[in-house]
Amino acid sequence: MITAAHVRAAAKARVNDSNLNSVMTALDRHGAAAGLDLPHRAVHFLAQLMHESGSFRFDREIWGPTPAQKRYDTRTDLGNTPAADGDGFKNRGRGPIQVTGGYNIRAFHAWCVAKGMNPPDFVSNPDLINTDPWEGLSAIWYWDEGNPDRRSLNRYADRNDPEMITRRINGGLNGYPDRLDCYTRLGVVVLGYRPDDLRGFQGAARAAGKYSGALDGLDGPQTRAAIHLMLVDLAPGKVRAVKASPVTEEKPVAVMPQSIDAPWWQSKEILGPAAGGGAATTLTALGSIPWQNLLLILVAFGAVAGFLYWRKRIDARDVRSRASEVEA
């Protein structure tokens, strides 16, 4: 359901058609086996590749070497040897998702063998990763089980969690805003809108009951949540045991319930003027006040009344005293 034309329309730069076609061909032939035949998953998958490959313009790591790249040569955690023997450059990133290091290259090769695909010897010649169909397959392998969790990233796509997808692919959140932008642009294009027509999409999503925010044409969590829900609807009946629970801009406010055993002075109820006024509304308002607050009011009134009565008695005694002095 997602085509190369969709990706080209969503891309922010001119794509390399050869690189893009490698990915789309692999997705068409092998995507279903990895669960990537559902639009809401495929859009997350392709959005990440759009960022990683610079809109499919690059299919291998650009070598400086940078200080970090110089350290590749002895990165045993990447599966390279501890000796400075040049395998850091040899095993530099390739493919749209940048398969990097001897460990990942061997793991990708083993995955292809297990799938009965008869792959070439990537370990001896990693450049073969950039030939078809292996270039596109390298990204599917990583998504399927080549990431640090060794489990499919579909579980994050199903709950619309781009942050965790990014962390599993990048190891952090480098380029996260661009990854979100790629997701939004591709998502609305797949749903039939121009990549910059967010207002139009929001209106349609609201009419479909998938969006309740303002028609402001702005990208954000609520808009991406609506994209996710609309993409899920493109494959009715195919999403089993998957509950779409997208993050929205409206954060639920946690309210701690008042315990029935809580001390009366911890009541959070407050008094306010009753709308409309009049005796009836006054009585209604009083009836809705917790008894603890009514008790406070009565005590306060009693204290004030007692004070006024005491002052009145003092004033009366003073008056009688002055009158007695005059008579004397």
C-alpha positions as CSV (number, residue, x, y, z in Angstrom):
1,M,0.0,0.0,0.0
2,I,3.0,2.3,0.3
3,T,4.9,3.0,-2.8
4,A,8.1,4.7,-3.9
5,A,6.0,7.6,-5.2
6,H,4.7,8.2,-1.6
7,V,8.3,8.4,-0.3
8,R,9.4,10.7,-3.1
9,A,6.5,13.0,-2.4
10,A,7.2,13.0,1.4
11,A,11.0,13.5,1.1
12,K,12.5,16.9,1.9
13,A,15.2,16.4,-0.8
14,R,15.6,14.7,-4.1
15,V,15.9,11.0,-3.5
16,N,18.4,8.6,-5.1
17,D,15.9,6.3,-7.0
18,S,18.3,3.4,-7.1
19,N,18.7,3.4,-3.3
20,L,15.0,3.9,-2.7
21,N,14.0,1.1,-5.2
22,S,16.3,-1.3,-3.3
23,V,14.4,-0.6,-0.1
24,M,10.9,-0.7,-1.7
25,T,11.7,-4.0,-3.6
26,A,12.9,-5.7,-0.4
27,L,9.9,-4.3,1.5
28,D,7.5,-5.7,-1.2
29,R,9.1,-9.1,-1.3
30,H,10.1,-9.7,2.3
31,G,8.3,-7.1,4.4
32,A,5.3,-9.3,5.2
33,A,7.5,-11.9,6.8
34,A,8.8,-9.2,9.2
35,G,5.3,-7.9,9.8
36,L,5.9,-4.7,7.8
37,D,2.9,-5.2,5.5
38,L,0.8,-3.0,7.8
39,P,0.8,0.7,6.9
40,H,1.2,2.0,10.5
41,R,4.4,-0.1,10.9
42,A,5.8,0.5,7.4
43,V,5.5,4.3,7.8
44,H,7.5,4.2,11.0
45,F,10.1,2.0,9.3
46,L,10.5,4.1,6.2
47,A,10.5,7.4,8.2
48,Q,13.5,6.2,10.1
49,L,15.2,5.2,6.9
50,M,14.5,8.6,5.4
51,H,16.4,10.2,8.2
52,E,19.2,7.7,8.4
53,S,19.9,7.8,4.7
54,G,19.3,11.5,4.1
55,S,16.1,10.9,2.0
56,F,17.8,7.8,0.5
57,R,20.6,9.8,-1.0
58,F,23.3,7.8,0.9
59,D,23.7,4.0,1.3
60,R,27.0,4.0,3.1
61,E,28.7,5.9,5.9
62,I,30.4,9.1,4.9
63,W,34.0,8.7,6.0
64,G,36.1,11.5,7.3
65,P,37.5,10.0,9.3
66,T,36.0,11.7,12.3
67,P,37.4,11.1,15.8
68,A,34.6,8.6,16.4
69,Q,35.3,6.8,13.2
70,K,39.0,6.6,14.0
71,R,38.0,4.7,17.1
72,Y,36.1,2.1,15.1
73,D,39.3,0.2,14.4
74,T,39.6,-1.1,17.9
75,R,35.9,-1.2,18.9
76,T,35.6,-4.8,20.0
77,D,32.0,-4.0,21.1
78,L,31.2,-3.6,17.4
79,G,32.9,-6.9,16.6
80,N,36.1,-5.3,15.2
81,T,39.5,-6.6,16.3
82,P,41.4,-4.8,19.2
83,A,44.3,-4.2,16.8
84,A,44.6,-1.1,14.6
85,D,44.4,-3.1,11.4
86,G,41.9,-1.1,9.3
87,D,38.8,-3.2,10.0
88,G,37.0,0.0,11.3
89,F,37.0,1.4,7.8
90,K,36.3,-2.0,6.2
91,N,33.2,-2.5,8.4
92,R,31.9,1.1,8.3
93,G,28.2,1.6,8.0
94,R,26.4,0.4,4.8
95,G,22.8,0.2,3.7
96,P,19.9,2.6,4.4
97,I,20.2,1.9,8.2
98,Q,24.0,1.9,8.4
99,V,24.9,-1.7,9.3
100,T,28.2,-1.1,11.2
101,G,30.9,-3.3,12.6
102,G,32.0,-6.9,12.2
103,Y,29.5,-8.2,14.7
104,N,26.5,-6.7,12.9
105,I,27.7,-7.7,9.5
106,R,28.1,-11.3,10.6
107,A,24.7,-11.3,12.3
108,F,23.1,-10.0,9.1
109,H,24.8,-12.7,7.1
110,A,23.6,-15.4,9.5
111,W,20.1,-14.1,9.4
112,C,20.0,-14.3,5.6
113,V,21.4,-17.8,5.7
114,A,18.7,-18.8,8.3
115,K,16.1,-17.5,5.9
116,G,17.4,-19.6,3.1
117,M,18.5,-16.6,1.0
118,N,22.0,-17.8,0.0
119,P,23.7,-14.5,0.7
120,P,27.2,-13.5,-0.6
121,D,30.1,-13.3,1.8
122,F,29.4,-9.9,3.4
123,V,32.1,-10.6,6.1
124,S,34.9,-10.7,3.5
125,N,33.5,-8.0,1.4
126,P,31.0,-5.7,3.2
127,D,30.4,-3.6,0.0
128,L,28.2,-6.5,-1.1
129,I,25.6,-5.3,1.4
130,N,25.0,-2.4,-1.1
131,T,23.9,-4.8,-3.8
132,D,20.3,-6.0,-4.4
133,P,18.4,-7.4,-2.7
134,W,20.7,-7.2,0.3
135,E,20.7,-3.4,0.6
136,G,17.0,-3.2,1.4
137,L,17.1,-6.4,3.4
138,S,19.7,-5.1,5.7
139,A,17.2,-2.6,7.0
140,I,14.5,-5.2,7.4
141,W,16.9,-7.4,9.3
142,Y,17.8,-4.6,11.7
143,W,14.1,-3.8,12.3
144,D,13.2,-7.5,12.7
145,E,15.9,-8.6,15.1
146,G,19.2,-6.9,14.5
147,N,18.6,-4.1,17.0
148,P,19.9,-4.1,20.6
149,D,16.8,-5.8,21.8
150,R,17.0,-8.6,19.2
151,R,13.2,-8.3,18.9
152,S,11.0,-6.8,16.3
153,L,10.5,-3.0,16.5
154,N,6.9,-3.6,15.4
155,R,5.9,-3.6,19.1
156,Y,6.9,0.0,19.3
157,A,5.2,0.9,16.0
158,D,2.0,-0.7,17.2
159,R,1.9,1.6,20.2
160,N,3.1,4.6,18.2
161,D,6.3,5.0,20.1
162,P,8.8,6.8,17.9
163,E,11.1,7.6,20.8
164,M,11.8,3.9,21.5
165,I,12.1,3.1,17.8
166,T,14.7,5.9,17.6
167,R,16.6,4.7,20.7
168,R,16.8,1.2,19.3
169,I,18.1,2.3,15.9
170,N,20.3,5.2,17.0
171,G,21.2,4.3,20.6
172,G,20.0,7.8,21.6
173,L,17.8,10.5,20.2
174,N,20.1,12.1,17.6
175,G,18.0,13.7,14.9
176,Y,14.8,13.0,16.7
177,P,12.9,16.1,15.5
178,D,13.7,15.2,11.9
179,R,12.6,11.6,12.4
180,L,9.2,12.9,13.7
181,D,8.9,15.2,10.8
182,C,9.7,12.4,8.3
183,Y,7.0,10.3,10.0
184,T,4.4,13.1,9.8
185,R,5.2,13.9,6.2
186,L,5.1,10.3,5.0
187,G,2.0,9.5,7.0
188,V,-0.2,12.2,5.6
189,V,1.1,11.5,2.1
190,V,0.1,7.8,2.4
191,L,-3.3,9.0,3.7
192,G,-3.8,11.1,0.6
193,Y,-2.6,14.6,1.5
194,R,0.3,16.8,0.6
195,P,3.1,16.6,3.1
196,D,2.4,20.3,4.1
197,D,-1.4,20.0,4.2
198,L,-1.7,19.2,7.9
199,R,-4.7,21.4,8.3
200,G,-6.5,19.4,5.7
201,F,-5.5,16.2,7.3
202,Q,-6.6,17.4,10.7
203,G,-10.0,18.3,9.4
204,A,-10.5,14.9,7.9
205,A,-9.2,13.2,11.0
206,R,-11.6,15.2,13.2
207,A,-14.5,14.2,11.0
208,A,-13.4,10.5,11.3
209,G,-13.3,10.9,15.1
210,K,-9.5,10.4,15.3
211,Y,-8.6,14.0,16.2
212,S,-10.0,16.5,18.7
213,G,-7.4,19.3,18.6
214,A,-7.4,22.6,16.8
215,L,-7.1,22.8,13.0
216,D,-3.9,24.7,13.3
217,G,-1.8,22.9,10.6
218,L,0.9,22.3,13.2
219,D,2.7,19.0,13.8
220,G,2.6,17.6,17.3
221,P,1.9,14.5,19.3
222,Q,-1.9,14.7,18.8
223,T,-1.5,15.1,15.1
224,R,0.8,12.1,14.9
225,A,-1.6,10.1,17.1
226,A,-4.3,10.8,14.5
227,I,-2.0,9.7,11.7
228,H,-1.3,6.5,13.5
229,L,-5.0,5.7,14.1
230,M,-5.9,6.6,10.4
231,L,-3.0,4.3,9.2
232,V,-4.3,1.5,11.4
233,D,-7.7,1.8,9.7
234,L,-6.1,1.3,6.3
235,A,-5.7,-2.4,7.1
236,P,-9.0,-3.3,8.9
237,G,-9.1,-6.7,10.5
238,K,-5.3,-7.3,10.1
239,V,-4.3,-5.8,13.5
240,R,-5.0,-8.5,16.0
241,A,-4.3,-8.2,19.7
242,V,-2.9,-4.8,19.0
243,K,-4.4,-1.9,20.9
244,A,-3.4,1.5,19.4
245,S,-2.6,3.7,22.3
246,P,-1.0,6.9,20.8
247,V,0.4,9.6,22.9
248,T,-1.6,12.8,22.7
249,E,-0.9,16.4,23.6
250,E,-3.5,16.3,26.4
251,K,-1.7,14.9,29.4
252,P,-4.1,13.3,31.9
253,V,-3.9,15.0,35.3
254,A,-3.4,12.6,38.1
255,V,-5.8,13.4,40.9
256,M,-5.2,11.6,44.2
257,P,-8.7,10.6,45.6
258,Q,-9.6,11.9,49.0
259,S,-9.4,9.0,51.5
260,I,-12.5,8.5,53.6
261,D,-10.2,8.1,56.5
262,A,-8.4,11.3,55.9
263,P,-8.4,13.9,58.7
264,W,-11.2,16.5,58.2
265,W,-8.8,19.4,57.9
266,Q,-7.3,17.8,54.7
267,S,-10.5,18.4,52.8
268,K,-9.8,20.1,49.5
269,E,-13.3,21.5,49.1
270,I,-13.5,25.3,49.0
271,L,-16.4,27.7,49.3
272,G,-17.4,29.9,46.4
273,P,-20.2,32.1,45.4
274,A,-23.3,30.3,44.1
275,A,-24.2,31.2,40.5
276,G,-27.5,33.0,40.1
277,G,-27.8,34.0,43.8
278,G,-31.0,33.8,45.8
279,A,-32.1,31.7,48.7
280,A,-32.6,28.5,46.6
281,T,-29.1,28.6,45.2
282,T,-27.7,29.5,48.6
283,L,-29.3,26.4,50.1
284,T,-28.2,24.3,47.2
285,A,-24.6,25.5,47.6
286,L,-24.7,24.9,51.4
287,G,-26.1,21.4,50.8
288,S,-23.1,20.5,48.6
289,I,-20.5,21.7,51.2
290,P,-18.8,18.9,53.1
291,W,-19.9,18.8,56.8
292,Q,-16.3,19.5,57.9
293,N,-16.4,22.9,56.1
294,L,-19.8,23.7,57.6
295,L,-18.4,23.0,61.0
296,L,-15.5,25.3,60.3
297,I,-17.9,28.0,59.3
298,L,-20.1,27.6,62.3
299,V,-17.1,27.7,64.6
300,A,-15.9,30.8,62.9
301,F,-19.3,32.5,63.2
302,G,-19.5,31.4,66.9
303,A,-16.1,32.9,67.6
304,V,-17.0,36.2,66.0
305,A,-20.4,36.3,67.7
306,G,-18.8,35.5,71.1
307,F,-16.1,38.2,70.6
308,L,-18.8,40.8,69.7
309,Y,-20.9,39.8,72.7
310,W,-17.9,40.1,75.0
311,R,-17.1,43.6,73.6
312,K,-20.7,44.6,74.1
313,R,-20.7,43.5,77.7
314,I,-17.4,45.4,78.3
315,D,-18.8,48.6,76.7
316,A,-22.0,48.4,78.8
317,R,-20.0,48.0,82.0
318,D,-17.8,51.0,81.1
319,V,-21.0,53.1,80.5
320,R,-22.5,52.1,83.9
321,S,-19.2,52.9,85.7
322,R,-19.0,56.4,84.2
323,A,-22.6,57.1,85.0
324,S,-22.0,56.1,88.7
325,E,-19.1,58.5,88.9
326,V,-21.2,61.4,87.5
327,E,-24.0,60.8,90.1
328,A,-21.5,60.7,92.9
